[in-house]
Amino acid sequence: MLVTEALGQVMPLAAVLSEIHDGVEYLQMLWTDVAVLPRQTMFDHAHMGLH
């Protein structure tokens, strides 16, 4: 929680846009990680001999 939210003040517009931008970057990274998971499990099973 930001200090301005705790005090009931309005956050500056730049801070709000920065938080939105950071959230979008986080979601893009999360989506990329999810796309890799099926291939990773395929390689893990092949490595362990569990076809």
N, C-alpha and C positions, 0 to 999 in steps of 0.2 A: 504494500500500500504506500502510495506516495504521501509525503507530508501534506501537500495541498488538499488531498482527499480527506485526510484525517481532520484537518482544520475547517473543512467545509468551504474551501475556496475553489475557484474555477482554475483549472490547469491551463497553462499557455497552449496555444494551438500547436506550436512546434513540438511540444512534448507529447501531445495526443497523436499527432501524425507519426512521430518517431515510434511510439508504442505499436501502432497499427503496422508499420513497416516491419518492425522486429517480429511481430506475430506472423506475418506472411512469410518471412524468411524461415521461421521455425517450422511452419506447416510444409513448406517446400522441402526442407531437409527431412522431415518426418515421412513425407510421401515418397521420397527417393529411397529411404531406408526400407520402407514396406515393399517397394518394387523388387528389391534385391533378395528378400527373404525366400521366396519359392526356389530360386536358383541355388541359394546357399544350402537349403535343406537337401536338394538333389545332390549336390557335391558332397555333402556330409555323409549321406547314405552310401554313395559310391565309394567313398574313402573307407567307410566302416564295413563294406561288403554286404550292405542290407538292401539290395536292389528291390 
